[in-house]
Each structure stands twice: as structure tokens, then as C-alpha cells.
Amino acid sequence: MLSQIEQVAQGLAATFAPFCEVVVHDLLDPKHSILAIHNNLSGRGVGDPTTELGLARIADPDYPQVIANYANQFADGRQAKSTSVGIKDTAGNYIAALCLNVDLTLFRSLQSVVGQFTSIDGDTGLSESLDPAGADAIRQRIDQFAARLSTAPRALKAAERRALLRELKDSGCMEVRRAMEVVAQHLGVSRATVYGDAK
């Protein structure tokens, strides 16, 4: 069984490298429990002892088998997010554990950069739309049409789309620049479909 767990660990480590440390513990040998460690972020090694969580599982077979996304910390102070999966034998006793430790350092930095990049100054008093003139009006009419039928714009059937196009044409909405493209995007269909429905 441990060899199979090690295969799973290798797959997870390859998928989430280099941000996620994956550790296989043999809980039958708690003083030397680490059988394998991939993407080593904690500085531990094979043969090192189990953690407090591992000892808790050894002491209590009823200890939760899966503990996901709990706060953790590497020895150098880096914040981590960890998930631990306990493995039981047929008698219901814990014999192994598969643990994932994600280094949050890079993600926190990215979060800060993205937050700064996407922030806008709401104190300027300016508001602008880059849509073609009238695009909002077209979308609003489509939404209203779909609402009358108790459905969503992208769920409209062909006959309903044809009725919608007639309504948009009668209201002058189809005279708006790139109207066909706006309608197609909002309905989730191709422009060719919209042209066909408009005939």
C-alpha cells in the first residue's frame, strides 16, 4: 500500500511543483516516519519523525481522516497551507499519511500585485464605457426579452431568437455599429447564426 501512496505522491508533486511539498509518512514508525518527500520546502528529510498531527492519528483511530487547507508554517517562518490525508488498514488503524504543504509566499505576492494592478481610483468622478454606442441598450433589450420568457439569453431557442431579432430590428437596435457581434456574444452563438435568425 505504501508503494501505491508513493506513486500518488509523485504525481501530485509533479503537478504542483515547485510550490507544493508532498510527504509520505509511515505512521508505524513514528520516529522515522518520513518515507518520501518531494519538492522539499521544509528542509526535512527521509527518516525524520512524524509531526504532532501524525502522533495524534496514531493515538486515536477516530481522528479525522482528511484535514484540508489548515494554516501551517515552515521552520523559517514562511506561511503555508496544508492538507493531510490519513491512510488506514483494514482494521481501521492509521498506518500512513499523505501530506501536502503549499508555500503561500509567491501567491501572497501575486495577490498583492494583482490587487494593486486592478485597483481603480473612484474619486475622479469620471465614468466611461468602451463599448460601441448602444451596445448596453442591445444587451438590456435581450435580457428583458429573455426575462419575459422566464429564461436566460443563452438558453433561447431558435424560434425565440428569431422573434428577438425582429424586436431588435423594429426598435432600431440593429442599426447600432457591430450590433450583430454584440447580439451574438450575448446569446452565446455565432454571428452566422444571428444573420440566419435575422432573415
Backbone bond lengths (Angstrom), bond angles and torsions (degrees), N, CA, C in turn:
res aa  C-N    CA-C-N  psi(-1)  N-CA   C-N-CA  omega(-1)  CA-C   N-CA-C  phi
1 M - - - 1.457 - - 1.532 111.50 -
2 L 1.326 116.64 -40.41 1.457 120.08 -178.64 1.528 111.59 -62.60
3 S 1.322 116.20 -34.48 1.466 118.89 178.93 1.527 110.68 -66.78
4 Q 1.337 116.44 -34.50 1.458 120.29 177.56 1.528 110.91 -69.10
5 I 1.332 115.93 -40.27 1.467 120.31 177.23 1.522 109.86 -62.01
6 E 1.318 116.33 -38.55 1.463 120.88 178.83 1.528 110.88 -63.33
7 Q 1.329 117.53 -36.34 1.464 120.82 176.92 1.526 110.75 -64.18
8 V 1.333 115.55 -42.38 1.468 120.35 177.14 1.527 109.89 -62.09
9 A 1.330 115.73 -42.92 1.465 120.74 -179.87 1.525 111.02 -60.63
10 Q 1.318 117.12 -42.23 1.465 120.70 179.51 1.523 110.96 -62.36
11 G 1.335 115.85 -41.64 1.466 119.89 179.38 1.517 112.30 -64.42
12 L 1.332 116.27 -44.47 1.463 120.32 178.97 1.524 110.93 -63.96
13 A 1.326 115.65 -42.33 1.463 120.09 -178.74 1.522 111.37 -63.33
14 A 1.318 116.72 -41.03 1.463 120.12 179.50 1.526 111.17 -66.92
15 T 1.320 116.13 -35.12 1.465 120.64 -178.53 1.519 112.10 -71.11
16 F 1.340 116.32 -41.77 1.462 120.13 -172.43 1.530 114.18 -105.67
17 A 1.342 116.71 11.24 1.471 119.52 176.03 1.528 109.47 -62.93
18 P 1.329 118.05 147.46 1.469 127.81 -1.46 1.524 112.93 -100.54
19 F 1.337 116.75 15.96 1.465 120.12 -170.87 1.524 114.04 -89.89
20 C 1.323 116.97 -10.94 1.465 119.86 -172.52 1.526 111.08 -126.15
21 E 1.308 115.44 119.34 1.463 121.72 174.14 1.524 108.22 -83.98
22 V 1.325 116.61 134.01 1.466 121.31 179.61 1.528 108.26 -121.72
23 V 1.335 115.63 125.53 1.467 120.79 -173.79 1.524 110.09 -125.66
24 V 1.326 115.70 135.57 1.469 121.70 173.83 1.522 108.24 -108.02
25 H 1.343 115.92 124.29 1.464 121.66 -179.88 1.527 110.78 -110.66
26 D 1.321 116.26 137.66 1.467 123.11 169.39 1.525 106.82 -98.03
27 L 1.320 116.90 103.30 1.465 120.62 -175.60 1.527 112.92 -76.78
28 L 1.332 116.85 -6.12 1.465 119.46 175.29 1.532 110.87 -80.08
29 D 1.317 116.22 -11.47 1.472 121.50 178.06 1.528 108.36 -132.88
30 P 1.335 117.01 68.89 1.469 120.83 -170.71 1.520 114.95 -60.31
31 K 1.324 118.30 -27.70 1.466 119.69 -179.31 1.527 112.29 -74.70
32 H 1.328 115.70 -18.65 1.471 120.61 179.15 1.535 108.44 -138.22
33 S 1.319 115.96 48.49 1.468 119.66 -165.57 1.525 114.84 -74.51
34 I 1.318 118.77 -26.28 1.467 118.96 -174.36 1.525 110.32 -72.91
35 L 1.335 114.64 111.75 1.466 121.21 178.60 1.517 111.48 -89.64
36 A 1.326 115.87 -33.13 1.465 120.34 -178.87 1.519 108.74 -154.72
37 I 1.324 115.56 145.75 1.461 120.57 176.79 1.525 108.03 -142.21
38 H 1.316 115.65 121.95 1.465 121.92 -176.50 1.529 109.88 -113.23
39 N 1.326 116.85 147.29 1.473 121.97 -176.93 1.528 109.14 52.30
40 N 1.308 115.96 54.87 1.470 121.35 -171.93 1.525 111.91 -58.44
41 L 1.325 115.29 112.17 1.463 121.80 179.02 1.525 112.26 -111.50
42 S 1.323 116.51 -16.60 1.467 120.76 -173.41 1.521 113.27 -97.48
43 G 1.334 116.87 -12.01 1.455 119.51 -178.26 1.515 113.97 82.13
44 R 1.330 117.40 2.79 1.465 120.04 177.15 1.524 109.81 -80.10
45 G 1.326 116.38 171.79 1.450 119.83 -179.47 1.512 112.40 -141.41
46 V 1.327 115.42 170.00 1.465 121.16 176.63 1.527 108.93 -58.79
47 G 1.333 116.08 133.62 1.457 121.37 -179.03 1.512 114.11 95.22
48 D 1.338 116.99 -6.95 1.465 119.66 176.82 1.528 110.27 -73.06
49 P 1.339 117.36 158.87 1.470 120.70 -175.66 1.521 112.88 -73.76
50 T 1.324 114.99 166.82 1.456 121.49 178.06 1.524 110.74 -74.52
51 T 1.308 115.60 169.54 1.466 121.95 179.46 1.527 109.97 -90.12
52 E 1.343 115.41 178.00 1.465 120.19 177.10 1.524 111.01 -59.88
53 L 1.325 115.87 -35.85 1.460 119.45 -179.90 1.523 110.40 -64.97
54 G 1.327 116.50 -40.82 1.458 119.93 177.75 1.511 111.93 -62.59
55 L 1.326 116.46 -41.59 1.468 120.43 178.15 1.519 111.06 -64.24
56 A 1.337 116.13 -36.20 1.465 119.71 178.74 1.518 110.82 -65.21
57 R 1.326 116.88 -37.89 1.466 120.02 178.76 1.531 110.68 -68.04
58 I 1.325 116.20 -40.03 1.465 119.56 179.19 1.521 110.23 -61.47
59 A 1.323 116.02 -38.57 1.466 120.56 -176.81 1.516 112.98 -77.08
60 D 1.329 117.56 -24.08 1.467 120.01 -173.65 1.526 111.06 -139.76
61 P 1.336 117.92 104.09 1.466 121.12 179.01 1.526 112.92 -61.15
62 D 1.342 117.22 -19.62 1.464 120.67 179.67 1.527 112.71 -88.27
63 Y 1.318 116.57 1.12 1.461 120.16 177.77 1.533 108.27 -60.40
64 P 1.342 118.64 141.85 1.471 120.71 -176.36 1.529 112.94 -50.61
65 Q 1.316 115.24 135.03 1.457 119.57 -176.56 1.533 112.19 -76.73
66 V 1.315 116.37 -33.76 1.466 120.39 178.70 1.525 109.18 -123.51
67 I 1.320 115.91 122.64 1.463 121.68 173.95 1.522 105.85 -122.41
68 A 1.325 115.81 112.18 1.465 120.07 -170.65 1.524 112.73 -111.86
69 N 1.320 114.43 143.25 1.470 122.72 169.82 1.523 114.20 56.80
70 Y 1.326 116.87 42.59 1.463 118.80 177.87 1.531 109.95 -94.23
71 A 1.334 115.31 152.20 1.467 121.03 -178.21 1.521 110.28 -69.49
72 N 1.321 115.70 137.07 1.457 121.13 -179.85 1.532 108.18 -144.31
73 Q 1.313 116.63 178.03 1.465 120.11 -178.35 1.518 110.15 -153.14
74 F 1.338 115.91 133.59 1.456 120.15 175.35 1.529 109.61 -75.80
75 A 1.327 116.00 165.07 1.468 120.85 -175.18 1.525 112.83 -59.75
76 D 1.340 117.00 -28.23 1.469 119.72 -178.58 1.524 112.94 -89.60
77 G 1.335 116.55 6.82 1.457 120.24 175.60 1.512 115.25 98.77
78 R 1.328 118.40 -8.36 1.461 119.98 178.85 1.527 110.62 -63.80
79 Q 1.330 115.40 136.65 1.454 120.35 179.14 1.529 109.94 -75.63
80 A 1.324 115.18 142.86 1.460 120.48 -179.62 1.521 110.14 -135.89
81 K 1.323 114.31 157.75 1.461 121.82 170.87 1.516 106.67 -118.23
82 S 1.333 116.74 126.26 1.462 119.93 -172.41 1.523 112.16 -122.02
83 T 1.318 114.09 151.83 1.464 122.46 172.10 1.519 107.55 -134.46
84 S 1.328 116.09 133.80 1.466 121.09 -178.94 1.524 109.46 -126.91
85 V 1.324 115.27 129.39 1.463 121.45 179.54 1.520 108.53 -117.73
86 G 1.321 116.57 117.75 1.453 120.98 178.24 1.520 111.61 -84.95
87 I 1.320 116.42 141.25 1.468 122.22 179.91 1.526 108.36 -112.91
88 K 1.345 116.13 127.62 1.464 120.80 -178.21 1.524 111.36 -108.07
89 D 1.342 114.95 156.04 1.461 119.40 172.83 1.525 108.76 -87.60
90 T 1.323 116.72 -177.25 1.460 120.46 -177.05 1.522 112.77 -65.99
91 A 1.324 116.86 -18.92 1.465 120.91 178.36 1.527 111.93 -86.53
92 G 1.325 116.64 -4.55 1.459 120.08 178.39 1.509 114.71 89.14
93 N 1.327 117.07 12.77 1.468 120.69 178.62 1.530 110.02 -99.49
94 Y 1.323 114.94 145.08 1.459 118.95 179.24 1.525 110.57 -71.58
95 I 1.341 114.55 131.07 1.464 119.34 178.85 1.533 112.16 -122.18
96 A 1.324 116.45 -18.08 1.467 119.45 -176.80 1.524 109.72 -157.71
97 A 1.310 115.13 168.84 1.464 120.65 175.90 1.520 109.48 -148.23
98 L 1.314 114.91 144.84 1.459 122.46 175.38 1.525 106.96 -116.01
99 C 1.328 116.48 119.96 1.463 120.47 -172.97 1.526 111.20 -123.17
100 L 1.330 115.58 138.37 1.455 122.57 177.80 1.525 108.72 -119.77
101 N 1.321 116.15 129.02 1.462 121.87 179.80 1.526 109.09 -125.25
102 V 1.323 116.29 111.60 1.465 121.75 -176.78 1.526 109.79 -96.62
103 D 1.327 116.07 126.42 1.466 121.64 176.14 1.530 108.13 -77.59
104 L 1.336 116.63 115.98 1.461 121.23 -176.07 1.523 113.47 -86.21
105 T 1.326 117.49 -2.94 1.466 120.50 -173.91 1.522 112.09 -55.50
106 L 1.336 117.12 -54.07 1.457 120.73 -177.72 1.521 111.01 -64.01
107 F 1.334 116.70 -41.92 1.460 119.83 -176.94 1.520 111.56 -65.88
108 R 1.338 115.87 -36.64 1.467 118.94 177.03 1.528 109.94 -65.32
109 S 1.335 116.41 -39.21 1.464 120.11 178.37 1.524 110.47 -64.67
110 L 1.331 115.88 -44.72 1.459 120.17 178.70 1.520 110.97 -62.17
111 Q 1.331 115.71 -40.63 1.460 120.63 179.48 1.525 110.15 -59.57
112 S 1.323 115.79 -41.62 1.460 120.36 179.49 1.524 111.25 -65.94
113 V 1.345 116.12 -43.82 1.463 120.37 -179.47 1.523 110.73 -64.58
114 V 1.342 116.37 -45.56 1.466 120.44 -179.77 1.524 110.37 -63.17
115 G 1.329 116.60 -41.59 1.455 120.28 178.81 1.517 111.70 -60.79
116 Q 1.333 115.62 -41.32 1.462 119.95 179.25 1.523 110.85 -68.21
117 F 1.333 116.27 -40.77 1.458 120.58 -176.91 1.523 111.85 -68.12
118 T 1.338 117.33 -36.61 1.464 120.90 -175.48 1.518 113.30 -90.83
119 S 1.332 117.71 -3.35 1.463 119.13 179.37 1.524 109.88 -71.41
120 I 1.328 116.30 144.83 1.456 121.38 178.93 1.517 109.15 -125.49
121 D 1.312 115.41 155.58 1.457 121.20 179.92 1.518 108.24 -90.50
122 G 1.314 115.73 106.10 1.459 120.25 -178.32 1.507 113.20 -85.53
123 D 1.324 117.58 1.05 1.469 120.46 -176.09 1.525 112.86 -94.96
124 T 1.331 118.21 0.72 1.463 119.33 -176.29 1.518 112.16 -76.15
125 G 1.339 116.74 -23.02 1.461 119.85 -177.13 1.507 112.97 79.73
126 L 1.337 117.58 2.86 1.456 121.41 -179.23 1.516 110.82 -96.98
127 S 1.329 115.57 145.47 1.458 121.44 175.15 1.516 107.58 -142.19
128 E 1.315 116.73 133.43 1.453 119.96 -175.42 1.513 109.27 -145.86
129 S 1.329 116.03 149.21 1.453 121.58 175.20 1.512 108.61 -121.77
130 L 1.334 116.40 137.83 1.461 120.80 178.68 1.516 111.69 -97.80
131 D 1.345 116.70 6.45 1.454 120.72 176.44 1.526 109.80 -70.11
132 P 1.351 117.29 152.85 1.460 118.70 170.32 1.521 108.87 -58.75
133 A 1.324 116.13 147.12 1.468 119.73 -178.33 1.517 109.97 -55.58
134 G 1.301 116.87 129.46 1.453 121.43 176.71 1.511 114.69 91.88
135 A 1.336 117.97 -6.70 1.463 119.95 -178.53 1.525 111.01 -62.10
136 D 1.323 116.42 -40.58 1.467 119.83 178.47 1.515 111.20 -62.29
137 A 1.333 116.13 -38.99 1.465 120.20 -179.92 1.526 110.58 -64.02
138 I 1.337 116.04 -38.77 1.466 119.87 178.41 1.523 110.16 -64.20
139 R 1.325 116.24 -47.74 1.467 119.61 -179.71 1.528 110.95 -60.74
140 Q 1.327 116.08 -40.26 1.462 120.12 -179.27 1.522 110.85 -64.04
141 R 1.332 117.21 -42.48 1.466 120.38 178.48 1.530 111.10 -64.75
142 I 1.328 116.28 -39.06 1.468 119.34 177.79 1.522 110.15 -63.43
143 D 1.321 116.82 -44.86 1.468 120.94 179.02 1.523 111.16 -60.81
144 Q 1.333 116.70 -42.11 1.463 120.55 -179.94 1.523 110.87 -65.52
145 F 1.335 116.06 -41.03 1.463 120.57 178.54 1.528 110.52 -61.25
146 A 1.332 116.28 -46.93 1.467 120.45 179.99 1.523 110.97 -64.53
147 A 1.330 116.73 -38.33 1.464 120.39 -179.23 1.523 111.06 -63.41
148 R 1.337 116.72 -36.23 1.469 119.41 178.36 1.521 111.31 -63.64
149 L 1.323 116.02 -26.48 1.470 120.66 179.18 1.527 111.72 -96.22
150 S 1.336 115.95 5.81 1.474 121.75 -179.33 1.524 111.77 56.50
151 T 1.307 115.91 44.61 1.458 120.48 178.88 1.527 108.97 -142.80
152 A 1.312 115.93 -177.06 1.462 121.80 178.46 1.523 109.20 -105.11
153 P 1.329 118.23 152.91 1.465 120.38 -179.16 1.527 113.50 -52.62
154 R 1.326 117.08 -40.97 1.466 119.90 -177.17 1.523 113.09 -77.55
155 A 1.337 116.45 -5.46 1.466 119.95 178.93 1.524 112.19 -102.06
156 L 1.334 117.65 3.07 1.465 120.72 -179.33 1.528 110.82 -64.52
157 K 1.328 115.37 137.27 1.463 120.70 176.93 1.526 109.18 -81.20
158 A 1.327 116.02 169.04 1.467 120.86 -175.03 1.524 111.78 -57.09
159 A 1.338 117.39 -46.36 1.467 120.43 -179.45 1.523 110.91 -63.11
160 E 1.321 116.09 -36.93 1.464 120.39 179.05 1.525 110.68 -69.45
161 R 1.324 116.66 -37.39 1.465 119.75 177.01 1.527 111.00 -63.88
162 R 1.345 116.25 -39.34 1.467 119.55 179.24 1.522 110.84 -63.93
163 A 1.344 115.99 -41.07 1.469 119.83 177.42 1.522 110.44 -64.24
164 L 1.330 115.93 -39.31 1.461 120.56 178.10 1.519 110.79 -62.20
165 L 1.341 116.60 -45.76 1.465 119.97 -179.03 1.518 111.64 -62.41
166 R 1.348 116.86 -36.97 1.469 119.41 176.95 1.526 110.26 -63.12
167 E 1.342 114.94 -41.66 1.461 119.89 -179.79 1.528 111.00 -65.42
168 L 1.317 116.61 -42.39 1.464 120.25 178.83 1.526 111.25 -64.77
169 K 1.340 115.54 -38.70 1.464 119.58 179.72 1.523 110.72 -66.56
170 D 1.341 116.23 -43.85 1.467 120.59 -179.24 1.525 111.73 -63.33
171 S 1.342 115.96 -31.08 1.467 119.51 -177.83 1.529 112.53 -84.99
172 G 1.329 116.18 -5.25 1.457 119.77 179.80 1.518 114.07 87.76
173 C 1.318 117.27 0.93 1.469 120.19 -177.46 1.523 112.40 -64.99
174 M 1.336 116.50 -29.16 1.456 118.55 -176.46 1.529 112.48 -76.29
175 E 1.334 116.70 -4.26 1.461 120.15 175.72 1.532 111.65 -82.74
176 V 1.336 115.68 -12.38 1.462 120.68 -179.29 1.534 109.65 -66.86
177 R 1.315 116.72 142.69 1.468 121.04 178.87 1.527 110.49 -58.89
178 R 1.318 116.24 133.02 1.473 124.56 179.45 1.526 111.69 61.93
179 A 1.335 116.74 28.52 1.464 120.57 -178.53 1.527 111.53 -59.67
180 M 1.333 116.62 -42.66 1.466 120.16 -178.78 1.529 110.86 -59.73
181 E 1.330 115.79 -41.19 1.465 120.25 -179.59 1.526 111.09 -66.24
182 V 1.339 116.62 -41.73 1.465 120.73 179.01 1.522 110.30 -62.55
183 V 1.336 116.59 -44.83 1.468 120.86 179.72 1.522 110.38 -62.85
184 A 1.331 116.75 -45.76 1.465 120.48 -178.72 1.523 111.34 -60.19
185 Q 1.329 116.55 -44.40 1.467 119.97 -179.93 1.518 111.27 -63.55
186 H 1.332 116.64 -41.59 1.467 119.48 -175.92 1.526 111.62 -73.05
187 L 1.328 116.63 -29.20 1.467 120.12 178.69 1.528 112.11 -88.43
188 G 1.336 116.63 -13.24 1.456 119.67 -179.37 1.512 113.08 73.36
189 V 1.337 116.43 31.57 1.465 121.04 178.63 1.530 108.32 -126.23
190 S 1.321 116.10 174.17 1.462 120.27 179.61 1.526 110.39 -80.34
191 R 1.337 115.58 160.91 1.461 119.16 176.31 1.524 110.65 -64.38
192 A 1.334 116.52 -33.17 1.465 119.81 178.16 1.524 110.59 -61.03
193 T 1.338 116.37 -38.85 1.464 120.26 178.00 1.518 110.59 -64.21
194 V 1.332 116.12 -42.18 1.467 119.90 179.65 1.524 110.23 -64.48
195 Y 1.348 117.39 -42.89 1.462 120.29 177.69 1.527 110.03 -59.71
196 G 1.329 116.10 -42.18 1.459 119.67 178.96 1.514 112.34 -64.08
197 D 1.330 116.67 -41.32 1.466 120.49 -179.92 1.522 111.58 -68.95
198 A 1.327 116.44 -26.65 1.464 120.09 -176.25 1.523 112.56 -80.23
199 K 1.323 117.62 -13.37 1.473 120.46 -177.91 1.524 111.24 -71.84
